[in-house]
Amino acid sequence: MASEPIYRITFFNQGQVYEIYARHVFQSELWGFLEVEQFVFGERSKMIVDPAEEKLKSEFSAIKRSFIPMHSVVRIDEVEKEGACKISDAPQGGNVSAFPFPGMAGAKPSAE
């Protein structure tokens, strides 16, 4: 019996790059969003605790389903097993950036 696939989803969120693992990823009925369900985290029995992974565990622990804007997604990979979830700062001036979203063309950030 084949096990259920695990997906690694990499996306931008508020100037940071998130890398999470989940069992279900599909296009949402909400236009322009990706739906992610059944988050997968590493075992809690490890002796070494990664603060970034613990932050993600606490952030997503009570969430049943998450809707991620498609233009924020960098990459989705089907993997053999889950790895460590990560949050890292988005590289400035690098060769990877968020996909331009036509609805946001010409939009200026608010002064708040």
MDTraj code that builds the backbone (N, CA, C; nanometers):
import mdtraj as md
import numpy as np

residues = "MET ALA SER GLU PRO ILE TYR ARG ILE THR PHE PHE ASN GLN GLY GLN VAL TYR GLU ILE TYR ALA ARG HIS VAL PHE GLN SER GLU LEU TRP GLY PHE LEU GLU VAL GLU GLN PHE VAL PHE GLY GLU ARG SER LYS MET ILE VAL ASP PRO ALA GLU GLU LYS LEU LYS SER GLU PHE SER ALA ILE LYS ARG SER PHE ILE PRO MET HIS SER VAL VAL ARG ILE ASP GLU VAL GLU LYS GLU GLY ALA CYS LYS ILE SER ASP ALA PRO GLN GLY GLY ASN VAL SER ALA PHE PRO PHE PRO GLY MET ALA GLY ALA LYS PRO SER ALA GLU".split()
xyz = np.array([
    [0.0833, -0.1180, 0.0000],
    [0.0000, 0.0000, 0.0000],
    [0.0885, 0.1254, 0.0000],
    [0.0672, 0.2110, -0.0944],
    [0.1474, 0.3330, -0.1056],
    [0.1066, 0.4324, 0.0027],
    [0.2055, 0.4957, 0.0633],
    [0.1750, 0.5952, 0.1660],
    [0.1293, 0.7255, 0.1006],
    [0.0627, 0.8052, 0.1788],
    [0.0132, 0.9343, 0.1294],
    [0.1310, 1.0274, 0.0992],
    [0.1273, 1.0991, -0.0131],
    [0.2406, 1.1867, -0.0465],
    [0.2536, 1.3033, 0.0515],
    [0.3750, 1.3529, 0.0606],
    [0.4046, 1.4707, 0.1428],
    [0.4605, 1.5764, 0.0492],
    [0.4124, 1.6999, 0.0657],
    [0.4548, 1.8105, -0.0190],
    [0.5303, 1.9145, 0.0627],
    [0.6381, 1.9665, 0.0034],
    [0.7118, 2.0787, 0.0632],
    [0.6665, 2.2036, -0.0123],
    [0.6106, 2.3004, 0.0618],
    [0.5602, 2.4233, 0.0023],
    [0.6497, 2.5376, 0.0481],
    [0.7060, 2.6102, -0.0464],
    [0.7907, 2.7256, -0.0175],
    [0.7178, 2.8487, -0.0677],
    [0.7008, 2.9481, 0.0229],
    [0.6278, 3.0690, -0.0160],
    [0.6765, 3.1898, 0.0627],
    [0.6489, 3.3092, 0.0077],
    [0.6828, 3.4349, 0.0729],
    [0.5690, 3.4755, 0.1664],
    [0.6049, 3.5300, 0.2833],
    [0.5074, 3.5820, 0.3778],
    [0.5718, 3.6937, 0.4581],
    [0.5294, 3.8155, 0.4370],
    [0.5744, 3.9333, 0.5107],
    [0.7271, 3.9455, 0.5148],
    [0.7892, 3.9389, 0.3972],
    [0.9336, 3.9583, 0.3862],
    [1.0173, 3.8389, 0.4265],
    [0.9529, 3.7246, 0.4510],
    [1.0256, 3.6039, 0.4876],
    [0.9850, 3.4898, 0.3965],
    [1.0729, 3.3896, 0.3884],
    [1.0443, 3.2705, 0.3097],
    [1.0083, 3.1587, 0.4076],
    [0.8876, 3.1037, 0.3902],
    [0.8408, 2.9924, 0.4726],
    [0.8568, 2.8637, 0.3934],
    [0.8986, 2.7589, 0.4615],
    [0.9052, 2.6260, 0.4016],
    [0.8313, 2.5322, 0.4948],
    [0.7161, 2.4818, 0.4497],
    [0.6333, 2.3948, 0.5329],
    [0.6055, 2.2643, 0.4591],
    [0.5589, 2.1653, 0.5323],
    [0.5252, 2.0352, 0.4761],
    [0.3790, 2.0051, 0.5047],
    [0.3114, 1.9445, 0.4060],
    [0.1701, 1.9123, 0.4217],
    [0.1353, 1.7905, 0.3365],
    [0.0253, 1.7265, 0.3713],
    [-0.0198, 1.6082, 0.2977],
    [-0.1119, 1.6425, 0.1806],
    [-0.1843, 1.7545, 0.1887],
    [-0.2788, 1.7906, 0.0827],
    [-0.2552, 1.9343, 0.0369],
    [-0.2367, 1.9518, -0.0935],
    [-0.2193, 2.0835, -0.1546],
    [-0.3040, 2.0850, -0.2812],
    [-0.3899, 2.1853, -0.2942],
    [-0.4717, 2.1942, -0.4142],
    [-0.5190, 2.3369, -0.4355],
    [-0.5670, 2.3630, -0.5582],
    [-0.6182, 2.4959, -0.5915],
    [-0.7477, 2.5166, -0.5155],
    [-0.7590, 2.6299, -0.4521],
    [-0.8762, 2.6612, -0.3711],
    [-0.9914, 2.7091, -0.4576],
    [-1.1116, 2.7016, -0.4029],
    [-1.2277, 2.7606, -0.4693],
    [-1.2228, 2.9128, -0.4591],
    [-1.1435, 2.9642, -0.3649],
    [-1.1208, 3.1085, -0.3555],
    [-1.0217, 3.1455, -0.4660],
    [-1.0602, 3.2339, -0.5545],
    [-0.9780, 3.2669, -0.6693],
    [-0.8411, 3.3193, -0.6263],
    [-0.7353, 3.2614, -0.6825],
    [-0.6000, 3.3097, -0.6592],
    [-0.5327, 3.2536, -0.5352],
    [-0.5924, 3.1515, -0.4734],
    [-0.5346, 3.0949, -0.3522],
    [-0.5060, 2.9464, -0.3693],
    [-0.4043, 2.9012, -0.2975],
    [-0.3681, 2.7614, -0.2886],
    [-0.4149, 2.7134, -0.1521],
    [-0.4757, 2.5979, -0.1451],
    [-0.5264, 2.5456, -0.0186],
    [-0.4320, 2.4373, 0.0315],
    [-0.3933, 2.4469, 0.1577],
    [-0.2989, 2.3529, 0.2172],
    [-0.3630, 2.2946, 0.3427],
    [-0.3609, 2.1595, 0.3523],
    [-0.4216, 2.0906, 0.4668],
    [-0.3258, 1.9858, 0.5223],
    [-0.3503, 1.9454, 0.6443],
    [-0.2766, 1.8412, 0.7164],
    [-0.1259, 1.8684, 0.7168],
    [-0.0889, 1.9701, 0.7931],
    [0.0514, 2.0066, 0.8067],
    [0.1292, 1.8935, 0.8730],
    [0.2544, 1.8765, 0.8312],
    [0.3400, 1.7706, 0.8837],
    [0.4623, 1.8366, 0.9452],
    [0.4906, 1.8017, 1.0698],
    [0.6085, 1.8539, 1.1384],
    [0.6948, 1.7375, 1.1836],
    [0.8231, 1.7658, 1.2092],
    [0.9162, 1.6634, 1.2548],
    [0.8762, 1.6100, 1.3916],
    [0.9428, 1.5030, 1.4310],
    [0.9129, 1.4405, 1.5597],
    [0.9523, 1.5313, 1.6756],
    [0.8719, 1.5288, 1.7806],
    [0.9010, 1.6103, 1.8989],
    [1.0025, 1.5438, 1.9926],
    [1.0407, 1.4214, 1.9626],
    [1.1325, 1.3494, 2.0504],
    [1.2793, 1.3858, 2.0281],
    [1.3066, 1.4734, 1.9333],
    [1.4448, 1.5123, 1.9041],
    [1.5054, 1.5879, 2.0226],
    [1.6334, 1.5685, 2.0431],
    [1.7035, 1.6358, 2.1521],
    [1.7309, 1.7818, 2.1179],
    [1.7532, 1.8109, 1.9907],
    [1.7831, 1.9476, 1.9484],
    [1.6541, 2.0137, 1.9026],
    [1.6277, 2.1325, 1.9548],
    [1.5064, 2.2050, 1.9200],
    [1.5441, 2.3229, 1.8307],
    [1.4819, 2.3297, 1.7148],
    [1.5049, 2.4388, 1.6209],
    [1.4001, 2.5469, 1.6486],
    [1.4411, 2.6679, 1.6909],
    [1.3444, 2.7726, 1.7234],
    [1.2538, 2.8106, 1.6062],
    [1.3060, 2.8107, 1.4830],
    [1.2238, 2.8456, 1.3663],
    [1.1148, 2.7411, 1.3452],
    [1.1499, 2.6139, 1.3605],
    [1.0498, 2.5079, 1.3437],
    [0.9463, 2.5133, 1.4560],
    [0.9907, 2.5415, 1.5773],
    [0.8964, 2.5537, 1.6889],
    [0.8002, 2.6707, 1.6678],
    [0.8515, 2.7809, 1.6100],
    [0.7656, 2.8956, 1.5805],
    [0.6582, 2.8565, 1.4795],
    [0.6981, 2.7837, 1.3760],
    [0.6021, 2.7384, 1.2749],
    [0.5019, 2.6399, 1.3342],
    [0.5474, 2.5501, 1.4195],
    [0.4565, 2.4549, 1.4833],
    [0.3505, 2.5281, 1.5641],
    [0.3934, 2.6275, 1.6403],
    [0.2962, 2.7018, 1.7209],
    [0.2052, 2.7877, 1.6333],
    [0.2589, 2.8435, 1.5232],
    [0.1791, 2.9270, 1.4342],
    [0.0719, 2.8456, 1.3614],
    [0.1045, 2.7217, 1.3224],
    [0.0123, 2.6398, 1.2440],
    [-0.0565, 2.5298, 1.3256],
    [-0.0325, 2.5217, 1.4564],
    [-0.0862, 2.4118, 1.5361],
    [-0.2393, 2.4083, 1.5401],
    [-0.3049, 2.5207, 1.5484],
    [-0.4506, 2.5249, 1.5583],
    [-0.5179, 2.5458, 1.4230],
    [-0.4402, 2.5426, 1.3164],
    [-0.4956, 2.5697, 1.1835],
    [-0.5290, 2.4381, 1.1138],
    [-0.6538, 2.4272, 1.0702],
    [-0.6997, 2.3083, 0.9987],
    [-0.6626, 2.3175, 0.8507],
    [-0.6772, 2.4362, 0.7941],
    [-0.6547, 2.4592, 0.6516],
    [-0.6003, 2.6005, 0.6348],
    [-0.5041, 2.6156, 0.5450],
    [-0.4471, 2.7476, 0.5205],
    [-0.4633, 2.7822, 0.3726],
    [-0.4923, 2.9092, 0.3455],
    [-0.5074, 2.9591, 0.2095],
    [-0.3897, 3.0514, 0.1808],
    [-0.3054, 3.0126, 0.0872],
    [-0.1846, 3.0875, 0.0544],
    [-0.2041, 3.1508, -0.0834],
    [-0.1808, 3.2818, -0.0960],
    [-0.1953, 3.3445, -0.2275],
    [-0.1008, 3.2797, -0.3290],
    [-0.1537, 3.2467, -0.4456],
    [-0.0719, 3.1776, -0.5469],
    [0.0511, 3.2568, -0.5881],
    [0.0395, 3.3906, -0.5902],
    [0.1549, 3.4704, -0.6322],
    [0.2651, 3.4719, -0.5272],
    [0.2389, 3.4199, -0.4061],
    [0.3410, 3.4117, -0.3018],
    [0.4192, 3.2813, -0.3075],
    [0.3664, 3.1822, -0.3781],
    [0.4286, 3.0497, -0.3824],
    [0.5519, 3.0528, -0.4717],
    [0.6613, 3.0016, -0.4183],
    [0.7863, 2.9927, -0.4937],
    [0.7975, 2.8547, -0.5579],
    [0.7598, 2.7513, -0.4795],
    [0.7821, 2.6153, -0.5278],
    [0.7011, 2.5166, -0.4457],
    [0.6571, 2.4080, -0.5100],
    [0.5916, 2.2969, -0.4420],
    [0.6583, 2.1693, -0.4907],
    [0.7071, 2.0879, -0.3978],
    [0.7747, 1.9630, -0.4323],
    [0.7074, 1.8479, -0.3597],
    [0.6925, 1.7333, -0.4266],
    [0.6498, 1.6110, -0.3591],
    [0.7776, 1.5449, -0.3098],
    [0.7830, 1.5136, -0.1799],
    [0.9039, 1.4591, -0.1201],
    [0.8765, 1.3227, -0.0575],
    [0.9824, 1.2474, -0.0314],
    [0.9702, 1.1146, 0.0289],
    [0.9259, 1.1220, 0.1747],
    [0.9842, 1.2179, 0.2489],
    [0.9487, 1.2343, 0.3900],
    [0.9665, 1.3802, 0.4279],
    [0.9028, 1.4186, 0.5393],
    [0.9108, 1.5581, 0.5802],
    [1.0511, 1.5916, 0.6308],
    [1.0839, 1.7175, 0.6191],
    [1.2100, 1.7690, 0.6702],
    [1.1797, 1.8735, 0.7764],
    [1.2782, 1.9521, 0.8089],
    [1.2596, 2.0579, 0.9081],
    [1.1907, 2.1770, 0.8417],
    [1.0839, 2.2230, 0.9022],
    [1.0159, 2.3432, 0.8532],
    [1.1054, 2.4623, 0.8847],
    [1.1037, 2.5635, 0.7978],
    [1.1949, 2.6765, 0.8153],
    [1.1258, 2.8096, 0.7882],
    [1.1776, 2.9116, 0.8528],
    [1.1458, 3.0500, 0.8191],
    [1.2810, 3.1183, 0.8013],
    [1.2998, 3.1831, 0.6867],
    [1.4246, 3.2555, 0.6647],
    [1.3924, 3.3899, 0.6010],
    [1.4837, 3.4825, 0.6149],
    [1.4640, 3.6133, 0.5539],
    [1.4746, 3.6002, 0.4025],
    [1.3891, 3.6722, 0.3315],
    [1.3922, 3.6715, 0.1858],
    [1.5190, 3.7406, 0.1394],
    [1.5888, 3.6810, 0.0432],
    [1.7117, 3.7443, -0.0057],
    [1.6800, 3.8756, -0.0761],
    [1.7606, 3.9742, -0.0513],
    [1.7452, 4.1045, -0.1157],
    [1.8345, 4.1092, -0.2379],
    [1.7770, 4.1416, -0.3532],
    [1.8560, 4.1529, -0.4754],
    [1.8979, 4.0196, -0.5329],
    [1.8369, 3.9092, -0.4879],
    [1.8718, 3.7778, -0.5394],
    [1.7991, 3.7478, -0.6692],
    [1.8097, 3.6253, -0.7141],
    [1.7470, 3.5876, -0.8400],
    [1.6093, 3.5230, -0.8201],
    [1.5592, 3.5160, -0.6963],
    [1.4272, 3.4617, -0.6681],
    [1.3430, 3.5709, -0.6056],
    [1.2245, 3.5926, -0.6606],
    [1.1340, 3.6919, -0.6028],
    [0.9914, 3.6475, -0.6263],
    [0.8989, 3.7140, -0.5615],
    [0.7579, 3.6806, -0.5758],
    [0.7133, 3.7065, -0.7188],
    [0.6276, 3.6192, -0.7688],
    [0.5748, 3.6344, -0.9029],
    [0.4883, 3.7592, -0.9080],
    [0.5058, 3.8449, -1.0077],
    [0.4249, 3.9674, -1.0144],
    [0.2782, 3.9331, -1.0338],
    [0.1943, 3.9974, -0.9600],
    [0.0504, 3.9719, -0.9635],
    [-0.0166, 4.0854, -1.0376],
    [-0.0883, 4.0569, -1.1478],
    [-0.1436, 4.1646, -1.2298],
    [-0.2370, 4.2575, -1.1532],
    [-0.3061, 4.2079, -1.0539],
    [-0.3975, 4.2919, -0.9767],
    [-0.3246, 4.3918, -0.8893],
    [-0.1961, 4.3712, -0.8697],
    [-0.1179, 4.4584, -0.7819],
    [-0.0304, 4.5553, -0.8613],
    [-0.0375, 4.5510, -0.9932],
    [0.0462, 4.6386, -1.0761],
    [0.0155, 4.7847, -1.0456],
    [0.1157, 4.8588, -1.0160],
    [0.0982, 5.0005, -0.9883],
    [0.0498, 5.0319, -0.8482],
    [0.0254, 4.9280, -0.7673],
    [-0.0208, 4.9522, -0.6306],
    [0.0956, 5.0023, -0.5469],
    [0.0684, 5.0993, -0.4635],
    [0.1723, 5.1540, -0.3771],
    [0.1435, 5.1090, -0.2336],
    [0.2483, 5.0781, -0.1570],
    [0.2263, 5.0367, -0.0190],
    [0.1664, 5.1513, 0.0631],
    [0.0870, 5.1120, 0.1594],
    [0.0250, 5.2155, 0.2435],
    [0.1292, 5.2777, 0.3354],
    [0.1038, 5.3967, 0.3831],
    [0.1990, 5.4696, 0.4675],
    [0.1783, 5.4401, 0.6149],
    [0.1127, 5.3303, 0.6474],
    [0.0862, 5.2979, 0.7888],
    [0.2076, 5.2476, 0.8575],
])
top = md.Topology()
chain = top.add_chain()
for i, resn in enumerate(residues, 1):
    res = top.add_residue(resn, chain, resSeq=i)
    for name in ("N", "CA", "C"):
        top.add_atom(name, md.element.get_by_symbol(name[0]), res)
traj = md.Trajectory(xyz[None], top)
